[in-house]
Amino acid sequence: MQQDFANSVVQESESPLMAKRRSSPRQPLSVKPVMLGVAGFVAGAFMLTLLLVGHSVDASVPVIQEEWLAVSPLKQVEGQSSKKVILQPGDAAVSALGKLGFPFAEVIRMTKASKGIYSLKKVHAGQAFSRMDEGSRTHVYYGVDSKRRLHLFTSEGEGWQAELQQRAVNRRQVRASGVIQDSLFAAAVEAGIDERTTMNLIDIFGWDVDFARDLRAGDSFSVLYEEYFDDQGYMRGSVILAAEFSNQGESYKAIRYELESGNTEYFTPDGSSMRKTYLKSPVKFSRISSRFSRSRKHPVLGYNRAHRGVDYASARGTPIRAIGDGRVAYAGRKGGYGRFVEIRHTNSAHSTAYAHMLSYGRGIKRGTRVKQGQIIGYVGMSGVATGPHLHFEFRVRGRAVNPLAVKHAPAKPVPEKELVQFRQVAGNLLGQLSWPQVALAWE
């Protein structure tokens, strides 16, 4: 799971929060991120610090923001014209290319030319076709993803040809921080952080902080991350370089580091892995509605009996994650548990149970191997339940224990031979994370 989210830099749809932020004419906030180009990050921070020493920062005063990501319109020259069509849900390549003025027979020839390079059957909503006519030649572009685009073009006497081109990727570093009052997401929005970066922050600290029950007003966070943009200026993803999360007076720090093996993981400043054997919670966003108890009055049956797990009240359809690696020992209906999954973990003494599911995750059946963080089902209220929630149990040699009291061992630390290099990387990133923050307002 950790390597998946650590390396998932490219994402194919623009963040709604980023789009909203760009569309707002001016939104001064109480907490703002530092946004500097990578090349000028050090010099900019140093100069701004000198300017602000002994002065308070007025967050309501707008600071001109360099729009280096703005896409310049195509320069029109004589004999040249361009058009663009964004695919809507249900659109196919035929209809999109038709809107660009290509007759059906021409689209068939273009489809044949692209076959083997990139199938036009794979186009999807949100992406765009653009056409440029240049004298007797025609060019058509389709953004396959943030790294590649399909180029269809006519060639004298040879008809349509196709090629895949590499797209330029722009990046910038951002430092943001905030204090939680109502919710982590509200504080992240206030700090100017998009929701994908917030989700990554939750994943990084999810082994130490139960975001379903541990957050308190006054908890705080600082994040140093990179945002990635395609050649059209759309944000395609982000990756957290370093972060600090303070929860109930205890501080946790994480540094992103690429091991010599090629794996990228998050570690504490001393080189211990952030990753633990088990996640602290099988659902990211919920509240605990019932705790482990030897005797509890059942809300449906009306009499006292042991409650051998923890109930997480969540919205119907909320994803349920396997808290650790293992193999599915049972997947099916089981009496009052409703739709039920049991996972036998790699430590054969441990197993976990997930009940009252709405439905199962893709491919989840008896014998399926699962990885930590994999979606195994969705919150529902099947079986005996008064509302949508997940009933979760942690069992040691078949006996249920309190899931909230289980201690989780960390994964492997940074190898000893890499510690010198790691400390250099960690020192640099933590230094940037602690730099004074300057309030900025978007123009």
VENBEL-V62478 format. One record per residue. N is the residue number from 1. SS is DSSP state (helix for helix, strand for strand, loop for the rest). Layout:
N	SS
N	SS
This chain:
1	loop
2	helix
3	helix
4	helix
5	helix
6	helix
7	helix
8	loop
9	loop
10	loop
11	loop
12	loop
13	loop
14	loop
15	loop
16	helix
17	helix
18	helix
19	helix
20	helix
21	helix
22	helix
23	helix
24	loop
25	loop
26	loop
27	loop
28	loop
29	loop
30	loop
31	loop
32	loop
33	loop
34	strand
35	strand
36	strand
37	strand
38	loop
39	loop
40	loop
41	helix
42	helix
43	helix
44	helix
45	helix
46	helix
47	helix
48	helix
49	helix
50	helix
51	helix
52	helix
53	loop
54	loop
55	loop
56	loop
57	loop
58	loop
59	loop
60	loop
61	loop
62	loop
63	loop
64	loop
65	loop
66	loop
67	loop
68	loop
69	loop
70	loop
71	loop
72	loop
73	loop
74	loop
75	loop
76	loop
77	loop
78	loop
79	loop
80	strand
81	strand
82	strand
83	strand
84	strand
85	strand
86	strand
87	loop
88	loop
89	loop
90	loop
91	loop
92	loop
93	helix
94	helix
95	helix
96	helix
97	helix
98	helix
99	helix
100	loop
101	loop
102	loop
103	loop
104	helix
105	helix
106	helix
107	helix
108	helix
109	helix
110	helix
111	helix
112	helix
113	helix
114	helix
115	loop
116	loop
117	loop
118	loop
119	loop
120	helix
121	helix
122	helix
123	loop
124	loop
125	loop
126	loop
127	loop
128	strand
129	strand
130	strand
131	strand
132	strand
133	strand
134	strand
135	loop
136	loop
137	strand
138	strand
139	strand
140	strand
141	strand
142	strand
143	strand
144	loop
145	loop
146	loop
147	loop
148	strand
149	strand
150	strand
151	strand
152	strand
153	strand
154	strand
155	strand
156	loop
157	loop
158	loop
159	strand
160	strand
161	strand
162	strand
163	strand
164	strand
165	strand
166	strand
167	loop
168	loop
169	loop
170	strand
171	strand
172	strand
173	strand
174	strand
175	strand
176	strand
177	strand
178	strand
179	strand
180	loop
181	loop
182	loop
183	loop
184	helix
185	helix
186	helix
187	helix
188	helix
189	helix
190	helix
191	loop
192	loop
193	loop
194	loop
195	helix
196	helix
197	helix
198	helix
199	helix
200	helix
201	helix
202	helix
203	helix
204	helix
205	helix
206	loop
207	loop
208	loop
209	loop
210	loop
211	loop
212	loop
213	loop
214	loop
215	loop
216	loop
217	loop
218	loop
219	loop
220	strand
221	strand
222	strand
223	strand
224	strand
225	strand
226	strand
227	strand
228	strand
229	strand
230	loop
231	loop
232	loop
233	loop
234	loop
235	strand
236	strand
237	strand
238	strand
239	strand
240	strand
241	strand
242	strand
243	strand
244	strand
245	strand
246	strand
247	strand
248	loop
249	loop
250	strand
251	strand
252	strand
253	strand
254	strand
255	strand
256	strand
257	strand
258	strand
259	loop
260	loop
261	loop
262	loop
263	loop
264	strand
265	strand
266	strand
267	strand
268	loop
269	loop
270	loop
271	loop
272	loop
273	strand
274	loop
275	loop
276	strand
277	loop
278	loop
279	loop
280	loop
281	loop
282	loop
283	loop
284	loop
285	loop
286	loop
287	strand
288	strand
289	strand
290	strand
291	loop
292	loop
293	strand
294	strand
295	strand
296	strand
297	strand
298	loop
299	loop
300	loop
301	loop
302	loop
303	loop
304	strand
305	strand
306	strand
307	strand
308	loop
309	loop
310	strand
311	strand
312	strand
313	strand
314	loop
315	loop
316	loop
317	loop
318	loop
319	strand
320	strand
321	strand
322	loop
323	loop
324	loop
325	loop
326	strand
327	strand
328	strand
329	strand
330	strand
331	strand
332	strand
333	strand
334	loop
335	helix
336	helix
337	helix
338	loop
339	strand
340	strand
341	strand
342	strand
343	strand
344	strand
345	strand
346	loop
347	loop
348	loop
349	loop
350	strand
351	strand
352	strand
353	strand
354	strand
355	strand
356	strand
357	strand
358	strand
359	strand
360	strand
361	loop
362	loop
363	loop
364	loop
365	loop
366	loop
367	loop
368	loop
369	strand
370	strand
371	loop
372	loop
373	loop
374	loop
375	strand
376	strand
377	strand
378	strand
379	strand
380	strand
381	loop
382	loop
383	loop
384	loop
385	loop
386	loop
387	loop
388	loop
389	strand
390	strand
391	strand
392	strand
393	strand
394	strand
395	strand
396	strand
397	loop
398	loop
399	strand
400	strand
401	strand
402	loop
403	helix
404	helix
405	helix
406	loop
407	loop
408	loop
409	loop
410	strand
411	loop
412	loop
413	loop
414	loop
415	loop
416	helix
417	helix
418	helix
419	helix
420	helix
421	helix
422	helix
423	helix
424	helix
425	helix
426	helix
427	helix
428	helix
429	helix
430	helix
431	helix
432	helix
433	helix
434	loop
435	loop
436	loop
437	loop
438	loop
439	loop
440	loop
441	loop
442	loop
443	loop
